[in-house]
Amino acid sequence: MDGLKVLQESVVNAVEALQDSVVSINSLKLSRDLRYGLSPVKGSGSGFIASADGYIITNNHVIESAENVEVVLNSGESFEGEVVGSDPQTDIAVVKIDANGLKPAKMGDSDSLKVGQFVLAVGNALALPGGPTVSLGVIGAKNRPMPWADFIFEGLIQTDAAINPGNSGGPLADIDGNVIGVNTAMIPFAQGMGFSIPVNTVKRIMGNIISHGHVTRPWLGISGVDLDRNDLKMSGSSIKRGVLVVRVDQWSPAYESGLRPGDIILKLGDSEITGMRALIEKLSSTEMGTNRDIVFSRNGKKYRTSVDIREAREKGTIVRIQ
């Protein structure tokens, strides 16, 4: 019983430390109706205060295409929100309100998370009045992909803490009240399975949006797929893992480096490329303007070339998954 009381006290303290940093976000979008023309559609979600001078973190899908954004603090005070920028690929958006002296949430370190540790999902669930809703759960897995979503981000935190409609954009916190993720999705056909964007990713995206108004990403200029092991066995190839290049954009960094369709990327810099996920993660952590070696296979022989990493021409494009 003493252990449960300690856990209970930790949860209560974490909620008290976090609740004044959690906000409700109301949006008004215009939907086109064939019979009635444009009609207003109201939406709601959650977010949290990232800075004392009014920067708010939420999901892109909460504010996407919104004509008006309203941010409501835990105190009930309401502000008009300005969308600073958003990133559909990671489903993160930054909203600014004209306020000072706010209480920002404390950001944790999502790289140090462990499967099985307790977490709290906090947000405006179902747009119910009376303050944010809190649910307790554990981290069920890390680095989860979500291929069925509208965004292609991988590396999500999976949790069984209840994430209901309206929770989107709210914080996932550790037992000390530190934000370690942003709640982004629940799976309607599965019980006890929700997903959050790691806060270390959120910090990077937020910094890009505040500095540039959008997210800058490195560009390689290929479409690729994971190698099919059965095809490799049939061809007699000794290569076990890598990325098969399906398409190369003309005059892209990949094209200029000599990569062509049919090549198999094996290594980028000092990192082994085991598949598309590994390639995306490596590119995401590579600074633009740098030069990296690429090891690839062509017709059974290995080659080495170098590629200049440049900023993506299209918003959100790193590589395309064929």
C-alpha positions as CSV (number, residue, x, y, z in Angstrom):
1,M,0.0,0.0,0.0
2,D,2.9,2.4,0.8
3,G,4.1,2.0,-2.8
4,L,0.7,2.8,-4.2
5,K,0.4,5.9,-2.1
6,V,3.8,7.1,-3.3
7,L,2.7,6.5,-6.9
8,Q,-0.6,8.3,-6.3
9,E,1.3,11.3,-4.7
10,S,3.7,11.4,-7.7
11,V,0.8,11.4,-10.2
12,V,-1.0,14.2,-8.2
13,N,2.1,16.3,-8.0
14,A,2.8,15.8,-11.7
15,V,-0.7,16.9,-12.7
16,E,-0.5,19.9,-10.4
17,A,2.8,20.9,-12.0
18,L,1.5,20.5,-15.5
19,Q,-2.1,21.5,-15.6
20,D,-1.6,25.3,-15.9
21,S,0.6,24.7,-18.9
22,V,-2.1,22.7,-20.8
23,V,-4.5,24.6,-23.1
24,S,-7.6,24.0,-25.1
25,I,-7.6,24.9,-28.8
26,N,-10.8,25.6,-30.6
27,S,-10.7,26.0,-34.4
28,L,-13.2,27.2,-37.0
29,K,-12.9,25.7,-40.5
30,L,-15.0,26.3,-43.6
31,S,-16.3,23.2,-45.3
32,R,-17.7,23.3,-48.8
33,D,-21.2,21.8,-49.1
34,L,-22.7,21.3,-52.6
35,R,-26.2,22.3,-51.3
36,Y,-25.4,25.1,-48.9
37,G,-22.0,26.4,-50.0
38,L,-19.5,27.1,-47.4
39,S,-20.5,26.2,-43.9
40,P,-18.5,26.6,-40.6
41,V,-17.1,23.5,-38.9
42,K,-15.9,23.7,-35.3
43,G,-13.1,21.6,-34.0
44,S,-11.3,21.2,-30.7
45,G,-8.0,19.9,-29.5
46,S,-5.3,20.4,-27.0
47,G,-1.9,22.0,-26.7
48,F,0.7,23.1,-24.1
49,I,2.6,26.3,-23.4
50,A,6.2,26.1,-24.7
51,S,7.4,29.5,-23.6
52,A,6.4,32.3,-21.2
53,D,5.8,34.7,-24.1
54,G,3.0,32.7,-25.7
55,Y,4.3,30.0,-28.0
56,I,2.0,27.0,-28.0
57,I,2.6,23.5,-29.2
58,T,-0.2,21.4,-30.8
59,N,-0.9,19.0,-33.6
60,N,-1.0,20.1,-37.2
61,H,-4.3,18.4,-37.8
62,V,-5.9,20.4,-34.9
63,I,-5.3,23.7,-36.7
64,E,-5.0,22.7,-40.3
65,S,-7.0,24.9,-42.7
66,A,-8.5,26.8,-39.8
67,E,-9.9,30.3,-40.4
68,N,-9.8,31.1,-36.7
69,V,-7.9,29.6,-33.8
70,E,-8.8,30.2,-30.2
71,V,-6.5,29.2,-27.3
72,V,-8.1,28.8,-23.9
73,L,-5.8,28.7,-20.8
74,N,-6.6,26.5,-17.8
75,S,-7.6,29.7,-16.0
76,G,-10.4,30.2,-18.6
77,E,-8.7,33.2,-20.2
78,S,-9.1,33.1,-24.0
79,F,-6.7,34.4,-26.7
80,E,-6.8,34.6,-30.5
81,G,-4.1,32.3,-31.8
82,E,-1.8,32.9,-34.8
83,V,-0.4,29.9,-36.6
84,V,3.3,30.5,-36.8
85,G,3.9,27.4,-38.9
86,S,3.2,23.7,-39.1
87,D,4.7,20.4,-40.3
88,P,2.3,17.9,-41.7
89,Q,5.0,15.2,-41.8
90,T,5.4,15.1,-38.1
91,D,1.9,16.5,-37.3
92,I,3.4,19.4,-35.2
93,A,2.2,23.0,-35.3
94,V,3.3,26.1,-33.4
95,V,0.7,28.7,-32.4
96,K,1.4,32.2,-30.9
97,I,-0.8,34.1,-28.5
98,D,-0.3,37.7,-27.3
99,A,0.5,37.0,-23.7
100,N,3.4,37.1,-21.3
101,G,4.2,35.6,-17.9
102,L,2.7,32.2,-18.9
103,K,3.8,29.0,-17.2
104,P,5.7,26.8,-19.8
105,A,5.7,23.1,-19.5
106,K,9.0,21.5,-18.6
107,M,10.4,19.5,-21.5
108,G,12.0,16.1,-20.7
109,D,14.3,13.9,-22.7
110,S,12.5,11.3,-24.9
111,D,15.7,9.5,-25.8
112,S,16.0,8.3,-22.2
113,L,12.6,6.7,-22.0
114,K,12.2,3.1,-21.1
115,V,9.4,0.6,-22.1
116,G,7.2,0.0,-19.0
117,Q,7.7,3.4,-17.3
118,F,4.6,5.3,-16.2
119,V,3.3,8.2,-18.3
120,L,0.4,10.6,-18.1
121,A,-1.7,11.7,-21.1
122,V,-3.2,15.2,-20.4
123,G,-5.6,17.1,-22.7
124,N,-9.0,18.4,-23.5
125,A,-10.6,15.0,-24.0
126,L,-14.0,15.2,-25.7
127,A,-14.0,19.0,-25.2
128,L,-15.5,18.5,-21.7
129,P,-15.6,21.5,-19.4
130,G,-13.9,21.6,-16.1
131,G,-10.2,21.5,-17.0
132,P,-7.9,18.9,-18.6
133,T,-8.5,15.2,-18.4
134,V,-5.7,13.0,-17.1
135,S,-5.1,9.3,-17.8
136,L,-2.3,7.1,-16.4
137,G,-0.6,4.4,-18.4
138,V,2.8,2.9,-19.4
139,I,5.0,3.1,-22.4
140,G,4.2,0.0,-24.4
141,A,6.9,0.5,-27.1
142,K,9.2,3.0,-28.7
143,N,10.1,3.9,-32.3
144,R,6.8,2.8,-33.6
145,P,5.9,3.6,-37.3
146,M,2.3,4.5,-38.2
147,P,2.0,3.7,-41.9
148,W,-1.8,4.1,-42.1
149,A,-1.7,7.7,-40.9
150,D,-1.8,10.8,-43.1
151,F,1.8,11.6,-42.1
152,I,4.8,9.3,-42.5
153,F,6.6,10.0,-39.3
154,E,8.2,7.0,-37.6
155,G,9.7,6.7,-34.1
156,L,6.5,7.3,-32.2
157,I,5.9,6.5,-28.5
158,Q,3.2,3.8,-28.0
159,T,1.2,4.0,-24.8
160,D,-1.9,2.5,-23.2
161,A,-2.8,5.8,-21.5
162,A,-6.2,6.8,-22.9
163,I,-5.9,9.2,-25.8
164,N,-9.4,10.3,-26.7
165,P,-10.8,12.8,-29.3
166,G,-9.7,16.2,-28.1
167,N,-6.5,14.9,-26.6
168,S,-4.7,15.6,-29.8
169,G,-1.8,18.1,-29.3
170,G,-1.8,17.6,-25.5
171,P,1.3,16.5,-23.6
172,L,2.4,13.0,-22.7
173,A,4.3,13.5,-19.5
174,D,6.5,11.3,-17.2
175,I,5.7,10.8,-13.6
176,D,7.7,13.9,-12.7
177,G,5.5,16.1,-14.9
178,N,8.1,16.6,-17.7
179,V,6.7,16.5,-21.2
180,I,8.1,13.6,-23.1
181,G,5.8,13.6,-26.1
182,V,2.8,15.2,-27.9
183,N,-0.3,13.0,-28.2
184,T,-1.2,12.6,-31.8
185,A,-3.4,9.6,-32.5
186,M,-5.4,6.7,-31.2
187,I,-6.3,3.6,-33.1
188,P,-10.1,3.1,-33.2
189,F,-9.9,-0.6,-34.0
190,A,-7.5,-1.4,-31.1
191,Q,-7.9,-0.9,-27.4
192,G,-5.3,0.6,-25.2
193,M,-3.1,1.8,-28.1
194,G,-2.3,5.5,-28.6
195,F,0.7,7.2,-30.1
196,S,2.8,10.3,-29.2
197,I,5.5,12.3,-31.0
198,P,8.8,12.2,-29.0
199,V,9.5,15.6,-27.4
200,N,13.1,15.7,-28.7
201,T,11.6,15.7,-32.2
202,V,9.1,18.3,-31.1
203,K,11.9,20.6,-29.8
204,R,13.7,20.4,-33.2
205,I,10.6,21.0,-35.2
206,M,9.5,23.9,-33.0
207,G,12.9,25.6,-33.3
208,N,12.7,25.3,-37.1
209,I,9.2,26.7,-37.3
210,I,10.0,29.7,-35.0
211,S,13.2,30.5,-36.9
212,H,12.0,29.9,-40.5
213,G,8.2,29.6,-40.4
214,H,8.6,26.1,-41.8
215,V,10.7,23.0,-41.3
216,T,13.9,22.7,-43.2
217,R,14.8,19.1,-44.2
218,P,17.7,17.5,-46.0
219,W,17.0,16.2,-49.5
220,L,18.4,13.2,-51.3
221,G,16.0,13.0,-54.2
222,I,15.1,9.3,-54.5
223,S,12.2,7.0,-54.2
224,G,13.1,3.7,-52.6
225,V,11.9,0.5,-51.0
226,D,13.2,-2.0,-48.5
227,L,14.9,-4.9,-50.1
228,D,12.7,-8.0,-50.6
229,R,14.6,-11.0,-49.1
230,N,12.9,-13.5,-51.4
231,D,13.9,-11.5,-54.5
232,L,17.5,-11.4,-53.2
233,K,17.5,-15.2,-52.6
234,M,16.2,-15.8,-56.1
235,S,18.9,-13.6,-57.6
236,G,21.7,-15.2,-55.6
237,S,22.7,-11.8,-54.1
238,S,24.7,-11.9,-50.8
239,I,23.3,-8.5,-49.7
240,K,20.8,-8.9,-46.9
241,R,19.6,-5.4,-46.1
242,G,19.5,-2.0,-47.7
243,V,17.4,0.4,-49.8
244,L,16.6,-0.4,-53.4
245,V,16.5,2.8,-55.4
246,V,13.4,2.8,-57.6
247,R,13.6,6.4,-58.9
248,V,16.1,9.2,-58.9
249,D,15.0,12.8,-59.4
250,Q,17.0,14.5,-62.2
251,W,19.6,17.0,-61.0
252,S,19.0,16.0,-57.4
253,P,21.9,15.4,-54.9
254,A,21.5,11.6,-55.5
255,Y,21.5,12.1,-59.3
256,E,24.6,14.3,-59.2
257,S,26.4,11.7,-57.0
258,G,25.8,9.0,-59.6
259,L,23.0,7.0,-58.0
260,R,20.6,5.4,-60.5
261,P,17.5,3.2,-60.3
262,G,18.4,-0.3,-59.4
263,D,21.2,0.6,-57.1
264,I,21.1,-0.6,-53.5
265,I,22.1,1.9,-50.8
266,L,24.1,0.1,-48.1
267,K,25.7,2.9,-46.1
268,L,25.3,6.7,-45.6
269,G,28.2,8.3,-43.8
270,D,29.3,5.9,-41.1
271,S,25.8,4.4,-40.7
272,E,24.6,1.1,-42.1
273,I,21.4,1.5,-44.1
274,T,19.2,-1.5,-43.2
275,G,16.0,-0.1,-44.9
276,M,13.9,3.1,-45.5
277,R,13.4,3.8,-41.8
278,A,17.2,3.8,-41.2
279,L,17.8,6.0,-44.3
280,I,15.1,8.6,-43.2
281,E,16.4,8.7,-39.6
282,K,20.0,9.2,-40.8
283,L,19.1,11.9,-43.3
284,S,16.9,13.7,-40.7
285,S,19.9,14.0,-38.4
286,T,22.3,15.2,-41.2
287,E,23.0,18.9,-41.4
288,M,22.3,20.6,-44.7
289,G,25.3,21.8,-46.6
290,T,27.4,18.8,-45.6
291,N,28.9,16.1,-47.8
292,R,28.4,12.4,-47.0
293,D,29.9,9.2,-48.4
294,I,27.4,6.7,-49.8
295,V,28.2,3.0,-50.3
296,F,26.0,1.3,-52.8
297,S,25.8,-1.9,-54.8
298,R,25.2,-2.1,-58.6
299,N,25.1,-5.3,-60.5
300,G,26.7,-7.2,-57.6
301,K,29.6,-4.8,-57.1
302,K,30.1,-2.3,-54.4
303,Y,30.9,1.4,-55.1
304,R,31.5,4.5,-53.0
305,T,30.5,8.0,-54.0
306,S,29.7,11.2,-52.1
307,V,26.6,13.3,-52.0
308,D,26.0,17.0,-51.0
309,I,23.0,17.2,-48.7
310,R,20.8,20.2,-49.6
311,E,17.5,21.5,-48.4
312,A,14.4,19.8,-49.7
313,R,12.7,21.7,-52.6
314,E,9.3,20.4,-51.6
315,K,7.9,21.0,-48.1
316,G,8.5,17.9,-45.9
317,T,10.2,15.8,-48.6
318,I,13.3,13.8,-47.5
319,V,12.9,10.6,-49.6
320,R,9.8,9.0,-51.0
321,I,8.6,5.6,-50.0
322,Q,7.6,3.8,-53.2
